[in-house]
Amino acid sequence: APHLVPRLSGNLDAHVGLQWAPPKAQDLPADIKVAADRLVLSHLLLADDPAADAKSAAAAPVRAGRAARPRAPGQLASVGELALDQVLVDLRSRAVSVGKVAVQTPNVDVTRDADQRLMVERWLRQPSGAPAPKAEPTKGPHSDFPWKVQVAELTVDDGNVGWLDQATISPVRAELSQLHLSAKTVLN
């Protein structure tokens, strides 16, 4: 809620372990690792607040075709299940390793308005008052290098992604339905 305007709901099922060891030297961070054999987020739903439901239903793109998955008023995005297997997060070395990411029934309409703003820009809560000062990165041996992420396998089953672009002379509408995707060894 402090960061998103829409409501995010869903269920989390996980067995997570934490390993901690004190720093080996005064200027080094502690050795912290988080591991999960399996982490499952299910029935994920990103939805407008009740006051905005009528407005979003009126503004929602018309979905055509037999394969299009209907969406409830106010529903912005949903995922039936997001499962991560063999997850290891090493905070000291800034590394994330995931054996498998499996996404079932993702459903979202991506829109770009006439001002060329994507819908996610409206989803992020803006700070009240003056703009927040930019945080200066802290210097030190543990913060001078980027995070590394490795996913051994990625699958998406029965996805549905709509696209509406209102920044063009005439609006462009497209839909990917019954999307299936499989990838191996995804790195950043």
N, CA and C atoms as an extended XYZ file, in Angstrom:
564
Properties=species:S:1:pos:R:3:atomname:S:1:resname:S:1:resid:I:1 pbc="F F F"
N         0.800       -1.214        0.000 N   ALA     1
C         0.000        0.000        0.000 CA  ALA     1
C         0.842        1.277        0.000 C   ALA     1
N         2.013        1.327        0.671 N   PRO     2
C         2.767        2.576        0.626 CA  PRO     2
C         3.353        2.880       -0.757 C   PRO     2
N         3.448        1.870       -1.625 N   HIS     3
C         4.097        2.075       -2.914 CA  HIS     3
C         3.152        1.925       -4.103 C   HIS     3
N         2.057        1.189       -3.942 N   LEU     4
C         1.138        0.931       -5.046 CA  LEU     4
C        -0.219        1.575       -4.783 C   LEU     4
N        -0.803        2.177       -5.811 N   VAL     5
C        -2.155        2.711       -5.706 CA  VAL     5
C        -3.162        1.563       -5.733 C   VAL     5
N        -3.055        0.608       -6.683 N   PRO     6
C        -4.008       -0.514       -6.676 CA  PRO     6
C        -3.742       -1.460       -5.507 C   PRO     6
N        -4.758       -2.263       -5.193 N   ARG     7
C        -4.621       -3.274       -4.142 CA  ARG     7
C        -3.965       -4.521       -4.733 C   ARG     7
N        -3.040       -5.097       -3.981 N   LEU     8
C        -2.411       -6.350       -4.369 CA  LEU     8
C        -2.830       -7.399       -3.365 C   LEU     8
N        -3.366       -8.511       -3.857 N   SER     9
C        -3.773       -9.582       -2.954 CA  SER     9
C        -3.318      -10.913       -3.536 C   SER     9
N        -3.258      -11.909       -2.666 N   GLY    10
C        -2.850      -13.240       -3.093 CA  GLY    10
C        -2.449      -14.072       -1.896 C   GLY    10
N        -2.018      -15.273       -2.163 N   ASN    11
C        -1.601      -16.201       -1.113 CA  ASN    11
C        -0.128      -16.549       -1.297 C   ASN    11
N         0.572      -16.702       -0.186 N   LEU    12
C         1.979      -17.078       -0.198 CA  LEU    12
C         2.139      -18.372        0.580 C   LEU    12
N         2.818      -19.331       -0.020 N   ASP    13
C         3.136      -20.593        0.644 CA  ASP    13
C         4.629      -20.825        0.450 C   ASP    13
N         5.375      -20.849        1.551 N   ALA    14
C         6.825      -20.993        1.424 CA  ALA    14
C         7.417      -21.570        2.693 C   ALA    14
N         8.525      -22.230        2.514 N   HIS    15
C         9.348      -22.688        3.624 CA  HIS    15
C        10.705      -22.053        3.361 C   HIS    15
N        11.053      -21.063        4.184 N   VAL    16
C        12.237      -20.249        3.939 CA  VAL    16
C        13.231      -20.434        5.069 C   VAL    16
N        14.491      -20.539        4.715 N   GLY    17
C        15.565      -20.640        5.696 CA  GLY    17
C        16.461      -19.415        5.624 C   GLY    17
N        17.037      -19.062        6.756 N   LEU    18
C        17.934      -17.916        6.838 CA  LEU    18
C        19.242      -18.363        7.465 C   LEU    18
N        20.342      -18.024        6.813 N   GLN    19
C        21.672      -18.332        7.344 CA  GLN    19
C        22.373      -17.004        7.574 C   GLN    19
N        22.915      -16.832        8.784 N   TRP    20
C        23.598      -15.585        9.123 CA  TRP    20
C        24.935      -15.908        9.766 C   TRP    20
N        25.952      -15.178        9.370 N   ALA    21
C        27.269      -15.298        9.991 CA  ALA    21
C        27.805      -13.879       10.166 C   ALA    21
N        28.470      -13.609       11.279 N   PRO    22
C        28.984      -12.256       11.508 CA  PRO    22
C        30.045      -11.892       10.470 C   PRO    22
N        30.293      -10.588       10.293 N   PRO    23
C        31.309      -10.163        9.330 CA  PRO    23
C        32.686      -10.714        9.695 C   PRO    23
N        33.458      -11.031        8.677 N   LYS    24
C        34.806      -11.558        8.904 CA  LYS    24
C        35.798      -10.443        9.212 C   LYS    24
N        35.443       -9.228        8.853 N   ALA    25
C        36.270       -8.053        9.166 CA  ALA    25
C        35.338       -6.885        9.427 C   ALA    25
N        35.821       -5.866       10.089 N   GLN    26
C        34.983       -4.740       10.501 CA  GLN    26
C        34.351       -4.017        9.321 C   GLN    26
N        35.049       -3.881        8.204 N   ASP    27
C        34.518       -3.150        7.062 CA  ASP    27
C        33.723       -4.027        6.093 C   ASP    27
N        33.485       -5.275        6.416 N   LEU    28
C        32.718       -6.187        5.577 CA  LEU    28
C        31.323       -6.389        6.144 C   LEU    28
N        30.348       -6.662        5.281 N   PRO    29
C        28.993       -6.932        5.766 CA  PRO    29
C        28.885       -8.351        6.340 C   PRO    29
N        27.816       -8.573        7.077 N   ALA    30
C        27.537       -9.925        7.575 CA  ALA    30
C        27.238      -10.837        6.387 C   ALA    30
N        27.438      -12.113        6.563 N   ASP    31
C        27.137      -13.105        5.532 CA  ASP    31
C        25.701      -13.563        5.761 C   ASP    31
N        24.784      -13.103        4.917 N   ILE    32
C        23.362      -13.433        5.064 CA  ILE    32
C        22.882      -14.096        3.776 C   ILE    32
N        22.278      -15.289        3.943 N   LYS    33
C        21.712      -16.016        2.814 CA  LYS    33
C        20.291      -16.428        3.161 C   LYS    33
N        19.405      -16.289        2.183 N   VAL    34
C        18.015      -16.708        2.330 CA  VAL    34
C        17.773      -17.787        1.280 C   VAL    34
N        17.217      -18.915        1.715 N   ALA    35
C        16.980      -20.021        0.793 CA  ALA    35
C        15.555      -20.539        0.943 C   ALA    35
N        14.994      -20.966       -0.184 N   ALA    36
C        13.665      -21.586       -0.186 CA  ALA    36
C        13.676      -22.715       -1.207 C   ALA    36
N        13.267      -23.913       -0.775 N   ASP    37
C        13.143      -25.020       -1.727 CA  ASP    37
C        12.038      -24.728       -2.727 C   ASP    37
N        10.933      -24.162       -2.220 N   ARG    38
C         9.789      -23.831       -3.078 CA  ARG    38
C         9.051      -22.657       -2.463 C   ARG    38
N         8.736      -21.689       -3.296 N   LEU    39
C         7.989      -20.511       -2.882 CA  LEU    39
C         6.857      -20.343       -3.891 C   LEU    39
N         5.618      -20.323       -3.421 N   VAL    40
C         4.474      -20.258       -4.330 CA  VAL    40
C         3.582      -19.081       -3.954 C   VAL    40
N         3.356      -18.203       -4.928 N   LEU    41
C         2.387      -17.124       -4.809 CA  LEU    41
C         1.210      -17.527       -5.685 C   LEU    41
N         0.019      -17.578       -5.109 N   SER    42
C        -1.139      -17.990       -5.898 CA  SER    42
C        -2.269      -16.975       -5.768 C   SER    42
N        -3.134      -16.995       -6.743 N   HIS    43
C        -4.299      -16.100       -6.797 CA  HIS    43
C        -3.882      -14.638       -6.651 C   HIS    43
N        -2.800      -14.259       -7.342 N   LEU    44
C        -2.349      -12.867       -7.295 CA  LEU    44
C        -3.301      -11.999       -8.102 C   LEU    44
N        -3.673      -10.874       -7.517 N   LEU    45
C        -4.602       -9.965       -8.176 CA  LEU    45
C        -4.205       -8.540       -7.857 C   LEU    45
N        -4.052       -7.743       -8.886 N   LEU    46
C        -3.817       -6.319       -8.746 CA  LEU    46
C        -5.093       -5.648       -9.235 C   LEU    46
N        -5.764       -4.909       -8.334 N   ALA    47
C        -7.072       -4.343       -8.668 CA  ALA    47
C        -7.167       -2.905       -8.198 C   ALA    47
N        -7.963       -2.119       -8.949 N   ASP    48
C        -8.251       -0.749       -8.541 CA  ASP    48
C        -8.960       -0.756       -7.207 C   ASP    48
N        -8.887        0.373       -6.515 N   ASP    49
C        -9.667        0.478       -5.284 CA  ASP    49
C       -11.136        0.580       -5.654 C   ASP    49
N       -12.068        0.269       -4.730 N   PRO    50
C       -13.494        0.241       -5.064 CA  PRO    50
C       -13.998        1.537       -5.661 C   PRO    50
N       -13.478        2.687       -5.248 N   ALA    51
C       -13.941        3.965       -5.776 CA  ALA    51
C       -13.591        4.112       -7.254 C   ALA    51
N       -12.518        3.456       -7.683 N   ALA    52
C       -12.077        3.581       -9.073 CA  ALA    52
C       -12.619        2.476       -9.965 C   ALA    52
N       -13.340        1.499       -9.402 N   ASP    53
C       -13.821        0.367      -10.196 CA  ASP    53
C       -14.677        0.794      -11.377 C   ASP    53
N       -15.627        1.692      -11.168 N   ALA    54
C       -16.514        2.103      -12.250 CA  ALA    54
C       -15.730        2.818      -13.341 C   ALA    54
N       -14.800        3.663      -12.947 N   LYS    55
C       -13.976        4.395      -13.907 CA  LYS    55
C       -13.128        3.449      -14.745 C   LYS    55
N       -12.486        2.450      -14.105 N   SER    56
C       -11.619        1.541      -14.853 CA  SER    56
C       -12.435        0.624      -15.750 C   SER    56
N       -13.645        0.272      -15.342 N   ALA    57
C       -14.486       -0.578      -16.184 CA  ALA    57
C       -14.869        0.164      -17.456 C   ALA    57
N       -15.149        1.475      -17.327 N   ALA    58
C       -15.513        2.265      -18.493 CA  ALA    58
C       -14.314        2.467      -19.412 C   ALA    58
N       -13.105        2.567      -18.838 N   ALA    59
C       -11.911        2.827      -19.628 CA  ALA    59
C       -11.236        1.559      -20.128 C   ALA    59
N       -11.668        0.391      -19.659 N   ALA    60
C       -11.011       -0.866      -20.033 CA  ALA    60
C       -11.186       -1.136      -21.514 C   ALA    60
N       -10.151       -1.636      -22.186 N   PRO    61
C       -10.274       -1.933      -23.605 CA  PRO    61
C       -11.262       -3.070      -23.836 C   PRO    61
N       -11.956       -2.998      -24.959 N   VAL    62
C       -12.891       -4.058      -25.327 CA  VAL    62
C       -12.073       -5.249      -25.777 C   VAL    62
N       -12.362       -6.415      -25.240 N   ARG    63
C       -11.607       -7.613      -25.554 CA  ARG    63
C       -12.419       -8.434      -26.550 C   ARG    63
N       -11.766       -8.839      -27.616 N   ALA    64
C       -12.448       -9.595      -28.652 CA  ALA    64
C       -11.807      -10.958      -28.808 C   ALA    64
N       -12.529      -11.835      -29.485 N   GLY    65
C       -11.967      -13.154      -29.778 CA  GLY    65
C       -12.361      -14.185      -28.738 C   GLY    65
N       -12.466      -15.443      -29.170 N   ARG    66
C       -12.873      -16.515      -28.264 CA  ARG    66
C       -11.860      -16.787      -27.170 C   ARG    66
N       -10.565      -16.617      -27.467 N   ALA    67
C        -9.527      -17.003      -26.518 CA  ALA    67
C        -9.290      -15.953      -25.429 C   ALA    67
N        -9.818      -14.736      -25.608 N   ALA    68
C        -9.577      -13.688      -24.615 CA  ALA    68
C       -10.208      -14.075      -23.286 C   ALA    68
N        -9.477      -13.873      -22.215 N   ARG    69
C        -9.948      -14.206      -20.872 CA  ARG    69
C       -10.665      -12.986      -20.311 C   ARG    69
N       -11.929      -13.107      -19.905 N   PRO    70
C       -12.646      -11.944      -19.387 CA  PRO    70
C       -12.031      -11.460      -18.081 C   PRO    70
N       -12.191      -10.175      -17.835 N   ARG    71
C       -11.619       -9.554      -16.643 CA  ARG    71
C       -12.733       -8.871      -15.870 C   ARG    71
N       -12.704       -9.007      -14.555 N   ALA    72
C       -13.695       -8.351      -13.703 CA  ALA    72
C       -13.438       -6.850      -13.703 C   ALA    72
N       -14.479       -6.032      -13.478 N   PRO    73
C       -14.263       -4.593      -13.384 CA  PRO    73
C       -13.242       -4.276      -12.289 C   PRO    73
N       -12.309       -3.410      -12.623 N   GLY    74
C       -11.298       -3.011      -11.650 CA  GLY    74
C       -10.066       -3.901      -11.627 C   GLY    74
N       -10.113       -5.047      -12.298 N   GLN    75
C        -8.962       -5.956      -12.312 CA  GLN    75
C        -7.920       -5.426      -13.287 C   GLN    75
N        -6.708       -5.188      -12.791 N   LEU    76
C        -5.636       -4.659      -13.623 CA  LEU    76
C        -4.716       -5.751      -14.139 C   LEU    76
N        -4.407       -6.719      -13.291 N   ALA    77
C        -3.538       -7.829      -13.676 CA  ALA    77
C        -3.762       -8.976      -12.705 C   ALA    77
N        -3.521      -10.182      -13.183 N   SER    78
C        -3.657      -11.337      -12.292 CA  SER    78
C        -2.696      -12.433      -12.744 C   SER    78
N        -2.353      -13.294      -11.802 N   VAL    79
C        -1.531      -14.470      -12.070 CA  VAL    79
C        -2.138      -15.605      -11.260 C   VAL    79
N        -2.447      -16.709      -11.923 N   GLY    80
C        -3.004      -17.864      -11.214 CA  GLY    80
C        -2.013      -18.412      -10.196 C   GLY    80
N        -0.765      -18.602      -10.642 N   GLU    81
C         0.271      -19.106       -9.734 CA  GLU    81
C         1.645      -18.712      -10.251 C   GLU    81
N         2.494      -18.298       -9.320 N   LEU    82
C         3.897      -18.004       -9.584 CA  LEU    82
C         4.695      -18.866       -8.623 C   LEU    82
N         5.396      -19.871       -9.162 N   ALA    83
C         6.157      -20.806       -8.325 CA  ALA    83
C         7.644      -20.666       -8.618 C   ALA    83
N         8.424      -20.562       -7.550 N   LEU    84
C         9.881      -20.488       -7.660 CA  LEU    84
C        10.458      -21.674       -6.912 C   LEU    84
N        11.327      -22.428       -7.569 N   ASP    85
C        11.973      -23.588       -6.958 CA  ASP    85
C        13.463      -23.324       -6.787 C   ASP    85
N        14.029      -23.853       -5.692 N   GLN    86
C        15.460      -23.764       -5.418 CA  GLN    86
C        15.972      -22.321       -5.488 C   GLN    86
N        15.435      -21.491       -4.604 N   VAL    87
C        15.792      -20.074       -4.553 CA  VAL    87
C        16.903      -19.865       -3.521 C   VAL    87
N        17.929      -19.128       -3.916 N   LEU    88
C        19.005      -18.761       -2.997 CA  LEU    88
C        19.350      -17.297       -3.235 C   LEU    88
N        19.232      -16.482       -2.167 N   VAL    89
C        19.576      -15.073       -2.224 CA  VAL    89
C        20.760      -14.863       -1.288 C   VAL    89
N        21.883      -14.436       -1.848 N   ASP    90
C        23.092      -14.174       -1.076 CA  ASP    90
C        23.279      -12.663       -1.033 C   ASP    90
N        22.967      -12.064        0.122 N   LEU    91
C        23.019      -10.609        0.239 CA  LEU    91
C        24.441      -10.067        0.170 C   LEU    91
N        25.389      -10.783        0.728 N   ARG    92
C        26.771      -10.295        0.725 CA  ARG    92
C        27.342      -10.225       -0.686 C   ARG    92
N        27.143      -11.273       -1.463 N   SER    93
C        27.687      -11.278       -2.826 CA  SER    93
C        26.707      -10.713       -3.852 C   SER    93
N        25.521      -10.296       -3.390 N   ARG    94
C        24.489       -9.721       -4.268 CA  ARG    94
C        24.164      -10.655       -5.433 C   ARG    94
N        23.800      -11.877       -5.089 N   ALA    95
C        23.495      -12.878       -6.108 CA  ALA    95
C        22.172      -13.563       -5.777 C   ALA    95
N        21.364      -13.752       -6.817 N   VAL    96
C        20.100      -14.480       -6.692 CA  VAL    96
C        20.151      -15.623       -7.686 C   VAL    96
N        19.877      -16.816       -7.202 N   SER    97
C        19.859      -17.995       -8.051 CA  SER    97
C        18.511      -18.681       -7.877 C   SER    97
N        17.851      -18.995       -9.004 N   VAL    98
C        16.549      -19.661       -8.967 CA  VAL    98
C        16.610      -20.844       -9.917 C   VAL    98
N        16.237      -22.019       -9.418 N   GLY    99
C        16.223      -23.214      -10.264 CA  GLY    99
C        15.155      -23.144      -11.334 C   GLY    99
N        13.926      -22.762      -10.942 N   LYS   100
C        12.835      -22.704      -11.919 CA  LYS   100
C        11.820      -21.654      -11.491 C   LYS   100
N        11.351      -20.882      -12.468 N   VAL   101
C        10.242      -19.948      -12.283 CA  VAL   101
C         9.131      -20.432      -13.206 C   VAL   101
N         7.976      -20.731      -12.632 N   ALA   102
C         6.829      -21.185      -13.422 CA  ALA   102
C         5.660      -20.238      -13.171 C   ALA   102
N         5.159      -19.625      -14.245 N   VAL   103
C         4.052      -18.674      -14.158 CA  VAL   103
C         2.867      -19.289      -14.881 C   VAL   103
N         1.737      -19.409      -14.167 N   GLN   104
C         0.531      -19.983      -14.764 CA  GLN   104
C        -0.561      -18.926      -14.838 C   GLN   104
N        -1.183      -18.840      -15.958 N   THR   105
C        -2.299      -17.955      -16.286 CA  THR   105
C        -2.070      -16.479      -15.920 C   THR   105
N        -0.964      -15.887      -16.404 N   PRO   106
C        -0.835      -14.443      -16.239 CA  PRO   106
C        -1.822      -13.737      -17.164 C   PRO   106
N        -2.379      -12.645      -16.706 N   ASN   107
C        -3.427      -11.956      -17.440 CA  ASN   107
C        -3.267      -10.455      -17.209 C   ASN   107
N        -2.903       -9.706      -18.255 N   VAL   108
C        -2.702       -8.256      -18.096 CA  VAL   108
C        -2.976       -7.547      -19.415 C   VAL   108
N        -3.494       -6.334      -19.310 N   ASP   109
C        -3.604       -5.449      -20.460 CA  ASP   109
C        -2.574       -4.354      -20.285 C   ASP   109
N        -1.658       -4.258      -21.222 N   VAL   110
C        -0.643       -3.203      -21.210 CA  VAL   110
C        -1.198       -2.061      -22.043 C   VAL   110
N        -1.234       -0.862      -21.456 N   THR   111
C        -1.761        0.289      -22.181 CA  THR   111
C        -0.774        1.443      -22.132 C   THR   111
N        -0.787        2.216      -23.212 N   ARG   112
C        -0.004        3.449      -23.278 CA  ARG   112
C        -0.974        4.543      -23.679 C   ARG   112
N        -1.036        5.607      -22.852 N   ASP   113
C        -2.001        6.669      -23.116 CA  ASP   113
C        -1.472        7.645      -24.171 C   ASP   113
N        -2.281        8.647      -24.488 N   ALA   114
C        -1.917        9.611      -25.527 CA  ALA   114
C        -0.655       10.395      -25.167 C   ALA   114
N        -0.335       10.508      -23.884 N   ASP   115
C         0.881       11.202      -23.434 CA  ASP   115
C         2.086       10.259      -23.375 C   ASP   115
N         1.955        9.070      -23.928 N   GLN   116
C         2.995        8.044      -23.997 CA  GLN   116
C         3.410        7.506      -22.626 C   GLN   116
N         2.488        7.508      -21.669 N   ARG   117
C         2.764        6.934      -20.345 CA  ARG   117
C         2.148        5.547      -20.280 C   ARG   117
N         2.933        4.599      -19.783 N   LEU   118
C         2.414        3.247      -19.579 CA  LEU   118
C         1.531        3.212      -18.339 C   LEU   118
N         0.625        2.246      -18.298 N   MET   119
C        -0.332        2.145      -17.201 CA  MET   119
C         0.346        1.978      -15.849 C   MET   119
N         1.536        1.368      -15.818 N   VAL   120
C         2.209        1.141      -14.538 CA  VAL   120
C         2.603        2.451      -13.865 C   VAL   120
N         2.753        3.520      -14.641 N   GLU   121
C         3.068        4.814      -14.046 CA  GLU   121
C         1.935        5.298      -13.146 C   GLU   121
N         0.704        4.949      -13.479 N   ARG   122
C        -0.447        5.317      -12.633 CA  ARG   122
C        -0.569        4.387      -11.430 C   ARG   122
N         0.068        3.230      -11.482 N   TRP   123
C        -0.009        2.272      -10.381 CA  TRP   123
C         0.910        2.640       -9.230 C   TRP   123
N         1.980        3.388       -9.500 N   LEU   124
C         2.944        3.711       -8.458 CA  LEU   124
C         2.499        4.936       -7.670 C   LEU   124
N         2.522        4.820       -6.356 N   ARG   125
C         2.104        5.909       -5.490 CA  ARG   125
C         3.148        7.013       -5.542 C   ARG   125
N         2.681        8.228       -5.765 N   GLN   126
C         3.569        9.387       -5.809 CA  GLN   126
C         3.736        9.940       -4.403 C   GLN   126
N         4.952       10.352       -4.038 N   PRO   127
C         5.153       10.924       -2.704 CA  PRO   127
C         4.370       12.221       -2.570 C   PRO   127
N         3.807       12.453       -1.392 N   SER   128
C         3.053       13.679       -1.167 CA  SER   128
C         4.020       14.819       -0.897 C   SER   128
N         3.637       16.016       -1.318 N   GLY   129
C         4.488       17.184       -1.091 CA  GLY   129
C         5.602       17.266       -2.107 C   GLY   129
N         6.740       17.739       -1.653 N   ALA   130
C         7.896       17.938       -2.528 CA  ALA   130
C         8.462       16.601       -2.970 C   ALA   130
N         9.132       16.591       -4.119 N   PRO   131
C         9.751       15.341       -4.559 CA  PRO   131
C        10.786       14.876       -3.544 C   PRO   131
N        10.822       13.569       -3.364 N   ALA   132
C        11.763       12.992       -2.397 CA  ALA   132
C        13.186       13.176       -2.899 C   ALA   132
N        14.108       13.496       -1.985 N   PRO   133
C        15.499       13.635       -2.426 CA  PRO   133
C        16.036       12.291       -2.888 C   PRO   133
N        16.900       12.347       -3.872 N   LYS   134
C        17.496       11.111       -4.378 CA  LYS   134
C        18.510       10.609       -3.365 C   LYS   134
N        18.403        9.351       -3.046 N   ALA   135
C        19.322        8.753       -2.078 CA  ALA   135
C        20.677        8.538       -2.738 C   ALA   135
N        21.685        8.944       -2.046 N   GLU   136
C        23.044        8.717       -2.538 CA  GLU   136
C        23.438        7.294       -2.200 C   GLU   136
N        23.993        6.563       -3.151 N   PRO   137
C        24.408        5.192       -2.842 CA  PRO   137
C        25.527        5.206       -1.801 C   PRO   137
N        25.427        4.276       -0.886 N   THR   138
C        26.485        4.183        0.119 CA  THR   138
C        27.674        3.494       -0.494 C   THR   138
N        28.831        3.945       -0.117 N   LYS   139
C        30.050        3.350       -0.640 CA  LYS   139
C        30.544        2.300        0.337 C   LYS   139
N        31.176        1.328       -0.165 N   GLY   140
C        31.707        0.271        0.673 CA  GLY   140
C        31.958       -0.968       -0.150 C   GLY   140
N        32.611       -1.953        0.406 N   PRO   141
C        32.963       -3.138       -0.364 CA  PRO   141
C        31.755       -3.944       -0.809 C   PRO   141
N        30.627       -3.821       -0.107 N   HIS   142
C        29.465       -4.637       -0.449 CA  HIS   142
C        28.470       -3.910       -1.343 C   HIS   142
N        28.680       -2.622       -1.643 N   SER   143
C        27.698       -1.895       -2.430 CA  SER   143
C        28.241       -1.375       -3.757 C   SER   143
N        29.450       -1.750       -4.114 N   ASP   144
C        30.059       -1.227       -5.322 CA  ASP   144
C        29.833       -2.085       -6.561 C   ASP   144
N        29.078       -3.142       -6.455 N   PHE   145
C        28.857       -3.985       -7.624 CA  PHE   145
C        27.373       -4.336       -7.733 C   PHE   145
N        26.895       -4.570       -8.961 N   PRO   146
C        25.459       -4.818       -9.165 CA  PRO   146
C        25.038       -6.222       -8.737 C   PRO   146
N        23.720       -6.384       -8.596 N   TRP   147
C        23.148       -7.691       -8.308 CA  TRP   147
C        23.271       -8.568       -9.545 C   TRP   147
N        23.450       -9.857       -9.324 N   LYS   148
C        23.465      -10.846      -10.398 CA  LYS   148
C        22.290      -11.790      -10.163 C   LYS   148
N        21.534      -12.035      -11.218 N   VAL   149
C        20.377      -12.920      -11.126 CA  VAL   149
C        20.523      -14.011      -12.172 C   VAL   149
N        20.315      -15.254      -11.738 N   GLN   150
C        20.372      -16.383      -12.654 CA  GLN   150
C        19.143      -17.253      -12.433 C   GLN   150
N        18.444      -17.546      -13.512 N   VAL   151
C        17.285      -18.434      -13.482 CA  VAL   151
C        17.583      -19.582      -14.435 C   VAL   151
N        17.599      -20.794      -13.910 N   ALA   152
C        17.929      -21.963      -14.736 CA  ALA   152
C        16.826      -22.284      -15.736 C   ALA   152
N        15.564      -22.105      -15.335 N   GLU   153
C        14.446      -22.426      -16.225 CA  GLU   153
C        13.281      -21.496      -15.948 C   GLU   153
N        12.638      -21.021      -17.026 N   LEU   154
C        11.477      -20.146      -16.933 CA  LEU   154
C        10.383      -20.694      -17.829 C   LEU   154
N         9.174      -20.827      -17.273 N   THR   155
C         8.041      -21.255      -18.088 CA  THR   155
C         6.848      -20.342      -17.808 C   THR   155
N         6.091      -20.071      -18.856 N   VAL   156
C         4.829      -19.336      -18.758 CA  VAL   156
C         3.793      -20.190      -19.467 C   VAL   156
N         2.694      -20.475      -18.782 N   ASP   157
C         1.632      -21.293      -19.366 CA  ASP   157
C         0.313      -20.543      -19.362 C   ASP   157
N        -0.372      -20.578      -20.497 N   ASP   158
C        -1.712      -20.026      -20.670 CA  ASP   158
C        -1.760      -18.531      -20.342 C   ASP   158
N        -0.804      -17.789      -20.867 N   GLY   159
C        -0.769      -16.346      -20.639 CA  GLY   159
C        -1.695      -15.594      -21.565 C   GLY   159
N        -2.099      -14.419      -21.121 N   ASN   160
C        -2.960      -13.558      -21.908 CA  ASN   160
C        -2.478      -12.121      -21.714 C   ASN   160
N        -1.944      -11.513      -22.787 N   VAL   161
C        -1.418      -10.159      -22.709 CA  VAL   161
C        -2.083       -9.316      -23.785 C   VAL   161
N        -2.780       -8.282      -23.340 N   GLY   162
C        -3.393       -7.341      -24.274 CA  GLY   162
C        -2.519       -6.112      -24.408 C   GLY   162
N        -2.623       -5.413      -25.539 N   TRP   163
C        -1.850       -4.195      -25.778 CA  TRP   163
C        -2.788       -3.163      -26.394 C   TRP   163
N        -2.815       -1.972      -25.801 N   LEU   164
C        -3.571       -0.850      -26.349 CA  LEU   164
C        -2.646        0.351      -26.339 C   LEU   164
N        -2.376        0.899      -27.534 N   ASP   165
C        -1.493        2.052      -27.666 CA  ASP   165
C        -2.318        3.213      -28.196 C   ASP   165
N        -2.553        4.202      -27.336 N   GLN   166
C        -3.330        5.372      -27.724 CA  GLN   166
C        -2.426        6.552      -28.073 C   GLN   166
N        -1.104        6.323      -28.147 N   ALA   167
C        -0.159        7.386      -28.480 CA  ALA   167
C         0.070        7.482      -29.986 C   ALA   167
N        -0.604        6.664      -30.760 N   THR   168
C        -0.464        6.692      -32.215 CA  THR   168
C        -1.639        7.459      -32.818 C   THR   168
N        -1.560        7.764      -34.105 N   ILE   169
C        -2.623        8.530      -34.768 CA  ILE   169
C        -3.971        7.848      -34.598 C   ILE   169
N        -4.013        6.561      -34.854 N   SER   170
C        -5.222        5.795      -34.536 CA  SER   170
C        -4.801        4.700      -33.557 C   SER   170
N        -5.587        4.480      -32.508 N   PRO   171
C        -5.202        3.510      -31.469 CA  PRO   171
C        -4.894        2.129      -32.058 C   PRO   171
N        -3.880        1.503      -31.492 N   VAL   172
C        -3.471        0.159      -31.910 CA  VAL   172
C        -3.836       -0.809      -30.797 C   VAL   172
N        -4.503       -1.882      -31.169 N   ARG   173
C        -4.926       -2.890      -30.206 CA  ARG   173
C        -4.434       -4.257      -30.680 C   ARG   173
N        -3.854       -5.015      -29.743 N   ALA   174
C        -3.378       -6.365      -30.072 CA  ALA   174
C        -3.562       -7.247      -28.849 C   ALA   174
N        -3.546       -8.539      -29.076 N   GLU   175
C        -3.704       -9.483      -27.967 CA  GLU   175
C        -2.909      -10.747      -28.244 C   GLU   175
N        -2.154      -11.177      -27.236 N   LEU   176
C        -1.515      -12.483      -27.245 CA  LEU   176
C        -2.314      -13.336      -26.278 C   LEU   176
N        -2.877      -14.413      -26.765 N   SER   177
C        -3.656      -15.277      -25.874 CA  SER   177
C        -3.110      -16.694      -25.961 C   SER   177
N        -3.398      -17.463      -24.936 N   GLN   178
C        -2.905      -18.830      -24.817 CA  GLN   178
C        -1.396      -18.866      -25.025 C   GLN   178
N        -0.697      -17.901      -24.413 N   LEU   179
C         0.738      -17.751      -24.536 CA  LEU   179
C         1.455      -18.815      -23.717 C   LEU   179
N         2.399      -19.504      -24.349 N   HIS   180
C         3.243      -20.493      -23.684 CA  HIS   180
C         4.685      -20.135      -24.012 C   HIS   180
N         5.517      -20.105      -22.986 N   LEU   181
C         6.900      -19.696      -23.143 CA  LEU   181
C         7.788      -20.599      -22.301 C   LEU   181
N         8.946      -20.956      -22.837 N   SER   182
C         9.905      -21.758      -22.101 CA  SER   182
C        11.292      -21.239      -22.421 C   SER   182
N        12.094      -21.020      -21.376 N   ALA   183
C        13.467      -20.529      -21.566 CA  ALA   183
C        14.374      -21.221      -20.567 C   ALA   183
N        15.616      -21.387      -20.952 N   LYS   184
C        16.623      -21.996      -20.067 CA  LYS   184
C        17.764      -21.024      -19.882 C   LYS   184
N        18.335      -21.033      -18.702 N   THR   185
C        19.486      -20.221      -18.326 CA  THR   185
C        19.299      -18.755      -18.677 C   THR   185
N        18.486      -18.098      -17.871 N   VAL   186
C        18.227      -16.671      -18.012 CA  VAL   186
C        19.142      -15.943      -17.033 C   VAL   186
N        19.968      -15.018      -17.540 N   LEU   187
C        20.930      -14.286      -16.714 CA  LEU   187
C        20.729      -12.795      -16.888 C   LEU   187
N        21.161      -12.023      -15.871 N   ASN   188
C        21.189      -10.575      -16.087 CA  ASN   188
C        22.613      -10.105      -16.207 C   ASN   188
